[in-house]
Amino acid sequence: MKNKIKLLFVDDDKTFSKVMKKELTRMGYSVACADCGEAAIDVLRKRSFEVIILDIKMPGMGGLNTLKSVKGMDPEVEVIMLTGRATIESAVESMKMGAYDYLTKPCRLNELDILLKKAYEKRQISKENISLKRLTTSKGQNKGMISQSDKMKPVFNLINKVAVTDSTVLIQGESGTGKELVAQDIHQKGKRNKYSFVAVNCAALQETLLESELFGHVKGAFTGAHETRLGLFEVADKGTLFLDEVGELPINIQAKLLRVLESGEIRRLGDSKVIFVDTRIVTATNKDLASMVKKGSFREDLFFRINIVRISLPPLRDRKDDIPLLVQHFLKTHRTGPTVKKFCPGALECMKRYSWPGNIRELENFVENIIIISDNEEIGVSDLPEEIRGYVDTDDYVRNADVSLSGLEKQHIINTLAKMNGNKTRVADTLGISIKTLYNKLKSYNIPYDLR
């Protein structure tokens, strides 16, 4: 099973090692054995382990020297020392050198089991701390998905279905549509939600840095590599790794990603040792990967592997009913005082007509900005920038052959109100009608009187 804790048992007593391997395997661990320190180092050059059980008193390379070499090769691995009563002082010394703990021989299996699980838990916490220092993880930060639009119902249904699986997911949509939120939702609703959700933007890093970020590196792998560093696949082990803008991955990294998906194998830069990870991969892009495959800029085999389940996010202009709901959420999120500001109906109407090319991200940035710069508790049409206040989606009218004259008249009145900042007298003069007729038309077309 992929989720078994990987142990290396190091003891020169081959009979004892054989018995312990049998018992530890029965208890659910994945166990390899080495009969001396030198053999342990050789094994560690080829494979990685999460916990090592290491006998202190061995011929040749003793336990303390082996511990020193092990920690130099893999600082994250936890080591439990086995000691006889005559070597207790050495066991204490080993803890100063980085060992997790020690047990005296003979030890009880239940004691060893408890200690192994604690050592493994410490290793996982250390990995998550590394993750928090380097990235943004989802824990405590998932904003949740907000929608009442019919356009989003198929998306939510698909999220619920795929979340309970380990299948790879490709999320497609324009920039700013909330692809990372979808990935977070999949993670939170799945069985991996107790582990890390790690996100990386593949377009934000240069090729060499991206490869190091994803796969890690060993000390001395390149200029500036002063210490061994975990890659994001290891940080997200047993959790979820979200690769945003996956279409920006260079071809050579695409090949390495394919290998991870097929076998779970990675290699840190500068290291020949194979490390096995159990990381769920969720990807996202705003590009047409199928077209990139035809052009040769994206591997076809990788495309098939990440495209097991595809979720397509609609742009905000296709789910305008969500705008008031999203605006209310952002008003609360970015409030700067004791009271929450609000938009008047007319301002919301203008915002619903605007196309929002930057989608939800643009809407959120706009709301945050206007909260800061507006002095009014209620934000009106006159507070909106010209591109939103006077926006008319004329293409909709051109495309719609069934548009009525009354529809055109309504739109013209709304545009004129916006341009005149809601001054009804000027609007009536501009339209060539009386103020009474204007009010009758506002009522007839259900246009808010306070549109300004």
C-alpha positions in Angstrom: 0.0 0.0 0.0 1.2 3.5 -0.8 0.3 4.9 2.6 2.5 2.5 4.6 5.2 4.2 6.7 8.6 3.4 5.1 11.1 2.0 7.6 14.8 1.0 7.4 15.8 -1.4 10.2 19.6 -1.4 10.8 21.1 -4.1 13.0 24.1 -6.5 12.6 22.0 -9.4 14.2 20.5 -10.9 11.1 18.2 -13.2 13.1 16.8 -10.3 15.1 16.4 -8.2 12.0 14.5 -11.0 10.3 12.1 -11.4 13.2 11.6 -7.6 13.5 10.9 -7.2 9.7 8.2 -9.9 9.9 6.6 -8.3 13.0 6.8 -4.7 11.7 5.4 -5.8 8.3 2.5 -7.5 10.1 1.9 -4.3 12.0 1.4 -2.4 8.7 4.9 -0.9 8.0 6.9 -1.2 4.8 10.3 -2.5 6.0 13.8 -2.8 4.5 16.8 -4.1 6.4 20.5 -3.4 6.5 23.1 -5.4 8.6 25.6 -2.6 9.1 26.1 1.1 8.8 27.8 0.9 5.5 25.0 -1.2 4.0 22.5 1.3 5.4 24.2 4.2 3.6 24.2 2.2 0.4 20.5 1.6 0.7 19.8 5.3 1.5 21.6 6.3 -1.7 19.0 4.4 -3.7 15.8 4.9 -1.7 14.3 7.2 0.9 12.7 6.3 4.2 10.6 8.2 6.7 11.9 6.5 9.9 15.1 4.6 10.5 15.6 2.2 13.4 19.3 2.1 14.1 21.3 -0.1 16.5 24.0 1.8 18.3 26.5 -1.0 18.8 27.6 -2.5 15.4 31.0 -3.6 14.0 32.7 -1.3 11.5 30.8 1.9 11.1 29.1 2.3 14.5 25.6 3.6 15.2 26.6 7.2 16.0 28.8 7.5 12.9 26.0 6.0 10.8 23.5 8.5 12.4 25.8 11.4 11.5 26.0 10.2 7.8 22.3 9.6 7.6 21.4 13.0 8.8 23.9 14.5 6.4 22.2 12.7 3.5 18.5 13.2 4.6 18.0 15.8 7.4 14.2 15.1 7.4 14.4 11.4 8.2 13.6 10.5 11.9 16.0 8.0 13.6 15.1 5.8 16.6 18.2 4.3 18.3 18.3 0.8 19.7 20.6 0.4 22.6 21.7 -2.1 25.3 22.0 -0.9 28.9 25.7 -0.6 28.6 25.3 2.1 25.9 22.7 4.4 27.4 25.1 7.3 27.5 25.7 6.8 23.7 21.9 6.8 23.2 21.6 10.2 25.0 24.5 11.5 22.9 22.7 10.3 19.7 19.7 12.5 20.6 22.0 15.5 20.7 23.1 14.6 17.2 19.5 14.6 15.9 18.0 11.2 16.8 14.3 11.3 17.6 14.5 9.0 20.6 15.9 5.6 21.8 14.7 2.3 23.1 16.6 -0.3 25.1 16.8 -3.8 23.9 14.8 -6.0 24.2 11.9 -3.6 23.5 8.2 -4.3 23.4 6.6 -4.1 20.0 3.7 -1.9 21.3 6.3 0.6 22.7 8.1 0.6 19.4 4.9 1.0 17.4 3.9 4.1 19.5 7.4 5.6 19.1 7.4 4.9 15.3 4.1 6.7 14.8 5.2 9.7 16.9 8.5 9.9 15.0 6.5 9.8 11.7 4.1 12.4 12.9 7.0 14.7 13.8 8.4 14.3 10.3 5.0 15.2 8.8 4.7 18.3 11.0 8.2 19.4 10.0 7.3 19.0 6.3 4.1 21.1 6.8 6.1 23.8 8.6 8.5 23.9 5.6 5.4 24.2 3.4 4.0 27.1 5.4 7.3 29.0 5.2 7.6 28.6 1.4 4.0 28.6 0.1 0.4 29.3 0.8 -1.4 26.2 1.9 -5.2 25.8 2.2 -5.4 25.1 5.9 -7.5 27.9 7.4 -7.4 29.8 4.2 -9.9 28.2 1.9 -12.3 31.1 1.0 -14.9 28.7 -0.2 -16.9 28.9 -3.4 -19.8 31.4 -3.7 -22.4 30.9 -6.3 -26.1 30.7 -6.9 -25.8 30.5 -10.7 -27.2 27.6 -12.7 -24.0 27.7 -14.7 -22.0 26.5 -11.6 -24.3 23.6 -10.7 -22.5 21.1 -13.0 -19.2 22.3 -11.6 -20.2 21.7 -8.0 -21.7 18.2 -9.0 -18.4 17.3 -10.7 -16.3 18.5 -7.7 -18.3 16.3 -5.3 -17.9 13.3 -7.5 -14.2 13.6 -8.2 -13.2 14.7 -4.6 -13.7 11.2 -3.2 -11.3 9.7 -5.8 -7.6 10.0 -6.4 -8.0 10.8 -10.1 -6.0 13.6 -11.6 -8.1 16.7 -12.4 -7.6 19.3 -15.1 -9.4 22.6 -14.3 -9.9 24.9 -17.3 -11.0 28.5 -17.3 -10.0 32.0 -17.9 -7.6 33.8 -15.5 -9.4 34.9 -12.4 -12.3 32.5 -12.5 -11.3 30.7 -9.3 -9.4 27.6 -10.4 -7.4 27.4 -7.2 -10.6 27.6 -5.2 -11.9 24.6 -7.1 -8.7 22.7 -6.4 -8.9 23.5 -2.7 -12.6 22.4 -2.6 -11.6 19.0 -4.2 -8.9 18.6 -1.5 -11.1 19.6 1.4 -13.9 17.2 0.4 -11.5 14.3 -0.2 -9.9 11.7 2.0 -6.5 13.6 1.9 -7.8 16.7 3.7 -5.8 15.9 6.8 -2.6 16.5 4.9 -1.2 19.5 3.0 -2.7 21.3 0.0 0.2 22.9 -1.8 -0.2 25.3 -4.7 2.5 26.5 -7.2 2.2 28.7 -10.2 4.2 27.1 -13.0 4.4 30.4 -14.9 5.9 32.3 -11.9 9.3 30.6 -11.8 12.2 30.2 -14.2 12.8 26.7 -15.4 15.7 25.9 -13.1 14.0 27.2 -10.1 10.8 25.5 -10.9 12.5 22.1 -11.2 14.1 22.6 -7.8 10.9 23.7 -6.2 9.0 20.7 -7.5 11.6 18.0 -7.0 13.9 19.4 -4.4 17.7 19.4 -4.4 20.6 18.0 -2.4 23.4 20.1 -0.9 25.9 21.1 -3.6 23.5 20.3 -6.5 24.1 23.7 -8.0 25.7 27.1 -7.1 23.8 28.4 -4.1 22.5 25.0 -3.0 23.9 25.2 0.5 21.6 22.6 2.1 19.3 19.8 1.1 15.8 21.0 0.4 12.5 19.2 0.1 10.6 19.5 -3.2 6.9 20.3 -3.3 6.0 16.7 -4.2 7.5 15.6 -0.9 5.9 18.5 1.0 2.5 17.5 -0.4 3.1 13.7 0.2 -0.3 12.1 1.0 -1.9 15.4 0.3 -2.6 17.4 -2.9 -0.3 19.4 -5.2 -2.0 22.0 -7.3 -0.1 22.9 -10.4 -1.5 26.2 -11.7 -0.8 27.3 -15.3 0.4 23.7 -16.1 0.6 24.7 -19.8 3.7 26.7 -18.9 5.7 23.7 -17.9 8.9 23.2 -19.9 9.1 20.0 -21.9 11.8 18.4 -19.7 9.8 19.0 -16.6 6.7 17.6 -18.3 8.6 14.3 -18.7 9.4 14.3 -15.0 5.8 15.0 -14.1 4.7 12.2 -16.2 7.0 9.8 -14.4 5.6 10.9 -11.0 2.1 10.3 -12.3 3.0 6.8 -13.6 5.2 5.5 -10.8 5.2 8.0 -7.9 9.0 8.3 -8.3 11.0 11.5 -8.0 14.6 12.4 -7.8 16.0 15.5 -6.1 18.3 17.6 -8.3 21.9 16.3 -7.9 20.8 13.0 -6.4 20.4 9.6 -8.0 18.3 8.3 -5.1 14.7 7.5 -6.0 12.0 8.9 -3.6 8.5 7.5 -3.7 5.6 10.0 -3.0 1.9 9.5 -2.8 0.7 12.9 -3.9 -2.6 13.7 -5.7 -2.1 16.0 -8.7 -4.6 18.7 -9.6 -3.7 21.0 -12.5 -5.2 24.1 -14.1 -4.7 26.1 -17.2 -6.3 28.9 -19.2 -4.7 27.6 -22.4 -6.0 25.1 -25.0 -3.7 22.1 -24.2 -5.1 20.1 -27.1 -3.9 22.7 -29.5 -0.5 22.8 -27.7 -0.3 19.0 -28.2 -0.8 19.4 -31.9 1.9 22.1 -32.0 4.3 19.9 -30.1 4.7 22.2 -27.1 2.8 19.9 -24.7 3.3 16.2 -24.4 0.4 14.1 -25.6 0.9 11.4 -23.0 1.0 13.9 -20.2 -2.1 15.6 -21.5 -4.0 12.2 -21.3 -2.7 11.6 -17.8 -3.8 14.9 -16.3 -7.1 15.1 -18.3 -8.8 12.1 -16.6 -11.4 14.5 -15.2 -11.9 17.9 -16.7 -13.7 20.7 -14.9 -14.5 23.8 -17.1 -15.2 27.0 -15.2 -17.5 29.6 -16.8 -16.3 33.3 -16.9 -18.0 35.8 -14.6 -19.8 37.4 -17.6 -21.7 34.1 -18.0 -22.8 34.0 -14.4 -23.7 37.7 -13.7 -26.4 36.6 -11.2 -23.5 35.9 -8.8 -22.1 39.4 -8.9 -24.3 40.8 -6.0 -23.5 37.8 -3.9 -19.8 38.0 -4.6 -19.8 41.8 -4.0 -21.4 41.4 -0.6 -18.8 38.8 0.3 -15.9 41.0 -0.7 -17.4 44.0 1.1 -17.3 42.0 4.3 -13.9 40.5 3.6 -12.2 43.9 2.9 -14.1 46.1 5.3 -12.0 48.9 6.8 -14.3 50.1 9.5 -17.0 49.0 12.0 -19.7 49.2 9.3 -19.9 47.3 6.0 -20.3 49.6 3.0 -22.9 48.7 0.3 -23.5 49.4 -3.4 -26.8 51.1 -4.4 -29.0 49.1 -6.8 -28.0 51.3 -9.7 -24.3 50.7 -9.1 -24.9 47.0 -8.9 -26.8 47.2 -12.2 -23.9 48.8 -13.9 -21.5 46.2 -12.5 -23.8 43.4 -13.8 -23.6 44.9 -17.3 -19.8 45.2 -17.3 -18.0 42.2 -18.9 -15.3 41.8 -16.1 -12.5 40.5 -18.4 -10.4 39.7 -15.3 -13.3 37.7 -13.8 -13.7 37.3 -10.1 -10.2 38.4 -9.3 -10.9 41.7 -11.1 -14.2 42.1 -9.2 -12.5 41.5 -5.9 -9.7 43.9 -6.6 -12.2 46.5 -7.7 -14.4 46.2 -4.6 -11.3 46.4 -2.3 -10.2 49.5 -4.1 -13.5 51.3 -4.0 -14.0 50.6 -0.3 -10.7 52.5 0.3 -11.2 55.4 -2.0 -15.0 56.1 -1.5 -16.0 58.4 1.3 -19.7 57.3 1.1 -21.2 54.4 3.1 -23.4 53.7 0.1 -21.4 53.5 -3.2 -23.3 55.0 -6.1 -23.0 55.0 -9.9 -21.0 58.2 -9.7 -18.4 56.4 -7.6 -17.7 53.9 -10.3 -15.0 54.3 -12.9 -16.1 55.3 -16.4 -15.5 51.9 -18.0 -18.0 50.3 -15.5 -20.4 53.2 -15.2 -20.9 53.7 -18.9 -20.4 50.2 -20.1 -22.8 48.8 -22.7 -22.4 45.4 -24.1 -23.5 46.5 -27.6 -22.3 43.2 -29.0 -25.2 41.5 -27.2 -27.6 43.7 -29.2 -25.9 43.1 -32.4 -26.0 39.4 -31.9 -29.6 39.3 -30.8 -31.8 39.7 -33.8 -34.9 39.6 -31.7 -34.1 42.6 -29.6 -37.1 45.0 -29.3 -37.2 48.7 -29.6 -38.3 48.9 -26.0 -35.2 47.0 -25.0 -33.0 49.4 -26.9 -34.9 52.3 -25.3 -34.4 50.9 -21.8 -30.7 50.5 -22.4 -30.4 54.0 -23.8 -32.1 55.5 -20.7 -29.8 53.5 -18.4 -26.7 54.7 -20.3 -27.8 58.3 -20.2 -28.6 58.1 -16.5 -25.0 56.8 -15.9 -23.5 59.6 -18.0 -25.5 62.3 -16.3 -24.7 60.9 -12.8 -28.4 60.3 -12.2 -29.5 63.9 -12.8 -33.1 63.3 -14.0 -33.6 66.8 -15.4 -30.5 66.6 -17.6 -31.5 63.1 -18.6 -35.0 64.2 -19.7 -33.5 67.2 -21.6 -31.0 65.0 -23.4 -33.7 62.4 -24.3 -36.1 65.2 -25.4 -38.9 64.1 -23.0 -40.5 65.7 -20.0 -39.4 64.8 -16.5 -42.8 63.1 -15.9 -42.4 60.9 -19.0 -38.9 60.0 -17.8 -40.3 58.8 -14.4 -43.1 56.9 -16.1 -40.5 55.1 -18.3 -38.3 54.4 -15.3 -41.2 52.7 -13.6 -42.3 50.9 -16.7 -38.9 49.5 -17.4 -38.2 48.8 -13.7 -35.1 51.0 -13.7 -34.1 52.0 -10.1 -34.9 55.7 -9.5 -31.6 56.1 -7.6 -29.5 54.9 -10.6 -26.8 57.6 -10.8 
